[in-house]
Amino acid sequence: MPDPSKSTDAFENVRNQIGYCGIWCGSCAVGNGALQEITARYRRLIDAYGLREWGPKDLNYDRFFAELVGIEREATCPGCRRGGGRAACEMRACARSRDIEHCGDCLDPACAPDDALRSMRSGARAAGLFVRPQGADHRELIAQWRSDLRSVWPSSVLFDEAPFEGSADK
């Protein structure tokens, strides 16, 4: 089982970070620790219900659990401003070269990474990530998004003092 403090640490690492593309890293399940946490809870729940005994017989539970443990152990992404993300991200390179915080602040209509930016932002929104609109205040957005994130991950250790331990008695 992952250490809940690691999930909290992962979120603390990305909670104030908005990438050069405008995606709030705090809303990313890979960066904020939610993916690892949910995977651990899912594995414990399957085990607690004894699914091996009565569940699908064609499922290789040993392999399935090993794969889930692999996801649990996967390192969280630190966000692109701290060395995470795609190494060859054209938005990061372009924003740095223009000395701007965010590609949405770019005024160049012929900007080369524009198509990649649109694709990334629309994919992020489809996945439930929060994306900074042009001209929006960074701090106000993060405060609102953190509140919104509670509705996306309501039982996450990011917001819950007593995470699920696999038993109603605890």
Secondary structure as UniProt FT lines:
FT   HELIX           4..14
FT   TURN            15..16
FT   TURN            20..21
FT   STRAND          23..24
FT   HELIX           25..27
FT   TURN            29..31
FT   HELIX           34..48
FT   TURN            49..50
FT   HELIX           51..54
FT   TURN            57..58
FT   HELIX           61..73
FT   HELIX           80..82
FT   TURN            87..88
FT   HELIX           90..98
FT   HELIX           103..105
FT   TURN            109..110
FT   TURN            112..113
FT   HELIX           114..126
FT   TURN            127..128
FT   TURN            134..135
FT   HELIX           138..152
FT   TURN            154..155
FT   TURN            157..159
FT   TURN            168..169
//
